[in-house]
């Protein structure tokens, strides 16, 4: 492939070949967009300028057009296009490009792109490909919800949202398709996002160790390139492009209980009473498909749930919110209001012949709303109204790949003799056929964004219906940008130790792909959990942003009291620790809404040049400062962990348990059943509160700062009412230590009044003070300096 011509505009440069095109733009600082069209023929004009076809993105929210620099020496085959932060060098004679940062360092190199357009029936079939050179020492992170280690090098993945029951540690594809990745070599990171909703595959240096190959079933490959140099820089840029999560309501960060099999309102009451009578924190209970009348979405089974509003009110008085499941499959039944409205409004997916497509999910038969269209999303969003008016607090979108157990009339397709019709009626997985019609698009193109459209419909509908509240949505399926609307859980896992361990790199991969609000079913959706597995999963789940206990019909009940008194006692301790951690977790979720950084972060995020940190994917940072190494293997009383460079304070079970250790080093920690090893980074800050049975306000009435004093200290805390869009306050701590003193200063922004009279500072790593100013009173106990300060304190000075 070669380019024979150029179109140069201030914010766009297009390279033209005989049947191909490459367009370069820059939507944001540090980001380049490269549209690869390998089989571009249909928009060439006989007269006038050539133009690329318009393209709609389901994922991108920031489409700025920044000015580009252009350099082409006379007689040279190389053209350089870019900005101050990064550039691409395009070879005209080969059609390849090289990505460089501002220092001229090569970050990536495209070895070429190619493709075919194959006339067929019912639609033309496409293949579009490009390959990147990848040195042997380059790690590949991200790729959304995928199995395997944190570094995905040597693996192959398919991006095609799939309902998998059960899934295993090597299952692919799964429920989410997020084609974004981070390359990491010699401590320098860069990012790549392939903005294509079509079915795609990627070979991450598996078949050829030096190549990463992408292939799409669409007519082009729309690629965004991000400069680092740190992994966190790439995540910030990617989420600026595709949107950041909204700050969730505080209650959604509390403990959640669910089961497919709570049969009626009395069981829901019994679950809530079971938590409260045992002094267990709880904020949310889910209602699975049994609450519906005949599995008809947006209905209630009046025999099982005679008074939904009354039940919601009773639960709310005990501090518990109700969240029902919502599936996209609409029962095809005459007289059923939702179905009749869907038909009258032309809101449904159709088969190739033009009839409404009929399948089977829980409702039988079922039809499917077409969420790719704004009118359908508006209609669906309005259907939330009776539930919101009944006091329902959030919604759980499931089966939204979309799942379809059986197709009824998908094969109503014409038979013709002029084309091989290879994709006619083709179905991949339990879903709709490739040729199903979504407005003017085919299912092959929009399958992966079906759940994104459903989540958008719900989110925007809730913003209209209850503008004073923050929407809470949970989804199983999604695409790039899903973080704008919904939390994500990792689907129908099982009560296996391997699934416990696998949940860590899966959530770290999602976090690096822009999705911060994540969780996995505790202690596994399917199977039978032992007491030990339950305890270890509760400990890990304490740090999941979404902490939900969930199980399936046909399995034992998994509420905390089902595993005996010993396990119940440990579970209570960890639930209380979860609520103690809420000031920090809430601040991390606010940080996600502002900067896009996840709450759970891989060790390599802050040690990008450390190969040992890269391989430690069964431990993580909770924010920036707390390193957590949960026990993920059966019968283990010791846990190996690697500590990166720095000084680390053992902080097991949220309390000091030893003297600081210097990294980098490997350590072996003692881990009896009730214990999780943790380390607080030198210079790090952790904000904790008192445990509670449920959340109330994020304007904390009790607050303790745990500070591992180093040469420099930094920490922050975000507070507000925990709900809505009112006043807020950001508190920042900055500290510096010299040989003679430590000075800690506090600053605040925002109009939210303080709700506490005092705060407590726990300062680790200081000698006994000779003099202290700025505190009300202090004491030095077992090497820890405890200082009580007024809530409006601004400066603390410790001399020693």
Secondary structure, DSSP 8 states (H G I E B T S, - for coil): ----EEEEETTEEEEE-SS-EEEEEEEETTEEEEEEETT--TT--SSS---------SS---------EEE--TT-SEEEEE-SSEEEEEETTTTEEEEEETT--EEEEEEEEEEEEE--SSS-EEEEEEEEE--TT-EEEE-SS--S-SS-TTEEEEE-----SS--TT--S-SEE--EEEEEETTEEEEEEE---S-EEEEESSSSTTEEEEEESSS-EEEEEEE-SSHHHHHHHHHHHH-------GGGGSEEE--TT--SHHHHHHHHHHHHHTT----EEEE-GGGSBTTBTT---TTT-TTHHHHHHHHHHTT-EEEEEEESEEE--TT-HHHHHHHHTT-B-B-TTSSB--EESSSEEEEEB-TTSHHHHHHHHHTTHHHHHTT--EEEEESTTT--SEESSTT-----SSS--TTTT---SSS--TT-EETTEEHHHHGGGHHHHHHHHHHHHHHHH-TTS---EEES-EETTGGGT-EEE--S-BS-HHHHHHHHHHHHHHHHTT--SEE--BT-SBS---HHHHHHHHHHHTTSSSEEE---TTS---SGGGG-HHHHHHHHHHHHHHHHTHHHHHHHHHHHHHH---SEE-GGGS-TT-HHHHH-TT-EEETTTEEEE---STT-SEEEEEEEEEEEEE-GGGS--S--EEEEEEEEEE--TT--EEEEETT-EEEE----SS---SS-SS-EEEEE--SEEEEEEEEE-SSSS--EEEEEEEEEE-SSEEEEEEEEESS-----SEEEEEEES----SEEES-SEEEEETTEEEEEEETT--EEEEE-
